[in-house]
Amino acid sequence: MKKLFLMGRSEAGKTSLTQALKGEKLHYRKTQYTNTAEDTIDTPGEYAESKNVGYALACFSFEADVIAIVIAADEPFSVFEANCQCFVNRPLIGIITKIDSPFANVPMVRRWLVNSGCDRIFEVNNKTLEGIDELREYLDGDPVKITLEEAIEKQSRGKNAWEE
């Protein structure tokens, strides 16, 4: 399984998502520090909300195979700017949580994630597990390994290392 790095605002559903991906019963637990498990890196929402510690997100991202921006469907705004994929050299995906919220605006959140540069976007409900299997399927398998020479050659053609 590819190692997944989760970043997003507080209460976006990052920790619940890790529980849902593992098939665990959901229970609230405030993430106080960066949790690095075998297949996920869960970060505190404050890292995304504060410029002073936001740089830590870039540092931790190098430990993962896939980077995910997690935004709840009922968020009033996004803390991620357009084209923020340029600070990571890993595939960037978007995950929309809380799609069942009565205040959900999935099309708006999807647009934020597209503007941020996400390659793929998943809509999930951590409680009912809707969309979790699709995300698991994407994460299954080992990441593609390439040599430095292959990465340099792809870069010279304007491609990311993970693109065909």
Disulfide bonds with the S-S distance in Angstrom:
none
